[in-house]
């Protein structure tokens, strides 16, 4: 019998309990992965939070009932886990672009994909711009100083945060060119519409993170084993590299994620977002 990846197990569990009151904690407990890593897996590979995925799958099932049954919309709403027909209608319109009543009247039967089909450019990126077999290393703890900001699945604010960091770089870090980007998923905030806000730390190595100027924050990255991947080329494709790591490599690797934060290391200055000579080291924590 084929062994399911952690993401496949998560999706299977969701499908089997779709009509129950489940959330990220339930999915994490079932798969054995932490709240942190399950958030990373879903947001990286499927491009959405666990909550939004569950909500969208329930809405798709509801759309089939609207088309293929004559049940009342209110009953379908309650069966789909919504507290009222109004809340169901708002969520349905947000996904399908029409109210449940109009959808039923028009006889539409739309499909909402859980994961988009892999495009040729994705295959090219995996083949040419990623070190597909990572280097396994042990790191002692690393202290960094820098700035914190927020980004989300639907609104990537990282370019603006990097611009802000670069404006402070010379004053506080001099000629230091090694930069760190840490996605602090353990501090993720889930919005009402199912999006996820992530805390991000951008910084440089520092000897002391206790006494810093007010505009800077300090952080210590935990020691341990890491699988190190190299991403080359435009930073717009970083999400594709993460999709490969969490969606392809992890499911086949004989390694287990550890409950520490992953991070990126920029060993040379990034002069342009789309510079083909960009190179980023991605450190994935493993046990």
N, C-alpha and C positions, 0 to 999 in steps of 0.2 A: 504494500500500500504506500502511495506517495506521501512523504512527510510534508505537511503544510508549513509554509513560512508563517512568521508571526503575524504579518499583515493579512494573509489568507485566513488564518485562524480567527483574527479579529472580525473580518468581514463575514465569515461563516457564522460566528456567534451572533453578530448583529442581525443577520437574516433569520436565524432561528428564534430570536427574541424580539423581533421588530415591533410587535404589538404590545410589548411590555414596557414598563417605565425604566429603561436602561440608559446609562450614560457612560462617560469616559472611565469612571472608576470601575464600573462593572466590566468593561472591555479589557481594561488593564489587568484586573484580577484574573480574568479568565485566561488571558494569554501569558501571564507571568511576567509581563513587561511593566515597568513603572509608568506612572502617570506622565512623567517627563518624556520617556522614550516613545510611548504610544502617541503622544502629541506630535513628536517629531516625525514619526513614521507616516502618520496620516497627512500632516500638513505638507511634507516633502513629496511623497509619492502620489497622493490623490489630490493635493492642492486645496484641501479644505479640512476643517476640524471634524472630529468624530461626531460632535453634536449636529453640525450642518449636514454631514453625510447621512446620519440616521434620519434627520428631518426630511431630507430630499428623497430618501428611499420610501419613507412613509407616504410622502406626497405622490410619488409615482404609483405606488400600490393603490392609493386613493383614486388616482386618475383612471386606472383600469376599472375600478368599481363604478366610477361615473359613467364610463362608456358601456360596460358589459353587464350592468345591473340596473334595476329601477329603484334601488334603495334611496331613501331620503338623504339629502346632502348633510343634514344635521347628524344622522346616524353614522354616516361615513366619517364625518369629522370626529365624533367621539371615538369610534373604532380606531382612528388613526392617531389617537393620543392627544387631540386638541381639546381644550377646555370649553370651547364655544365654536359655533359655526362662523362667527365673525373672525376669530383668530385663524381658523382654518382657511377662510376665504382670502385673508391678507397674505398668508404664507403661500397659498396656492398661486395667487396672482403674481407674486414675486418670482416664482420659479417658471410658471407656464405662460405668463403674460396675459392671462384672461381669468375671469372669475370661474369657480366651479360650475355655476349655472350656465354660463356662456360656453364653457368647454364642453359640457354635456350636450348642449343644444347644437353645437357645430359638429359634434361627432368626431372630434380630434382624438388622435391616439399618438401623442408625442413620446419620444424616448429620451430620458435623461441619463446620459452615460455616467457610470461611476468612475471611469478612468478613460481619458481620451486615447485614441489609437496612436501608437508611436509613429511619428513622421520620419521620412528619410533623413532630415537634417539631425534628428535625435540620434539615429544610428551612426551617422558620420561623426557626430561629436563624441560619442562613446568610443568609436574606433580610433580617432585621431587626437583627441584632446584630454584624455583621462588616463592616468596610470591605473589600469584595471586590476593589477595585483598590488595591493598596498605594501608598504614597508612597515613591519611591526617593530615598535620601539618602546623603550621605557623612559619616561620623563620624571625628573624630580619636580617638585612644585615650582611654579613660575609666578612671580609677582608682576602685575602690570598696573599702570596708571593711565587714566584717560577720561572719556566722557560716556555717559549713558543716555540712551534715547529709546523710543518705542517705534516698532514697525509692525506690520500685520501681513496676513496672507493676501489680503485684497489690495493693500496699499503699501508698496515697498518704499520706505523712507530712508533706506540706507545711503543712497547717493548724497542726500542732504546732510546726513549725519557725518559722512566722510568729509564733506566740504567743511563742515564746522570743525571737525577734528584737525584737518590740515591747517586751518586758520590759527590754531593754537600750537601747532607742532613745533615750529622753530623756537618760540618763546620758552616752551617748557621742556622740550626733548632734544634741542640742538641738532646734532648730525645723526642721531639715531634713526635708522631707516626701517627697522623691523617693526611691522604693525600687527596687532592682534584684533580679531573680531570674534566676540563670544556671544552666541545666541543663548540668553539666559531663560530657557524654556520653563525652568522650575518657577519662574515668576510670571508665567503667562496669565493673561486675563481674558476670559471668554465674554464676548459682547452678546447683547440680546439677540442680534440677528445671526449668531452662530459663527462669527469671525473670531480670530484669535489675535490678540495683541501680545507681541513678544518684547521683552526687555533685551536691549543689545548693548554690549560694552565694547568700545573701540579704544585701543590703547597701545602703549609701548612698554617694554621691560622697565622695571623700576626697582631700585634697591630697597626703598622704604615706601609703603603705601599707607602709613599711619598719619603722617603729617603732610597733607597736600593742600594746595590752594583751593579755595571754595568752589571754583568751577571744574575741578577734577575729582574723580572718584578712584578708589583703589579696589583691586581684586586679586585673589590668589587662586590660580588654577591648580587643581589637585594632581598629585603625583600618580603614576600608574602606567599601565600598558595602553598603547594607542595604535590603531591602524592608520597609517598616513597615506593619503591619496594626493596626487598632484593634478590640479586643474590648470589648463593653459588656454589663453585666448580671452575673448570678451567676457566680462563679468555678467553680462546678460544671460549667459548660459550656465551660471553656477547652479541654478535650480535643477538643470538637467544632470549635472554631476551628482548632486544629492539624490536625485531620483535613481540614478544607477547604483549608488552606494547602498541606499536603504531598500530599494526595490529589487535589485538584481544581485549585487555582491553579498549582502547580508543573508539572503535566503539560501545561498549556496555555500557560504563560508562556514568553516568549523570553528567559528568564534562566537562569543556571546557578548552583547552590549553590556557595559557596566553603567551604573547609575551616576555618571559624572557628565559634565557638559562637554559637547564637542565644540571645537573652535577652529578658526582659520588663521594662518600665519602668512603675512606678506613680507617676504624677505627683501624685496626691492620696491622702490617707489612706484605707485600706480599713477601714471601721467594722464591716462584717458580711460574711461569706462570700457570702450570698445577696442582698446589696444590689443592687437593679436599677440603681442609679446608678454602680456600679463601672465603671471604665474602665482598660483596660490596653493599652499599646503593645507589640506583639510585633515584635522586630527579627530578620529572617531574613538571614543573610549571603549576598551574591551577588557574582559576579566582575565 
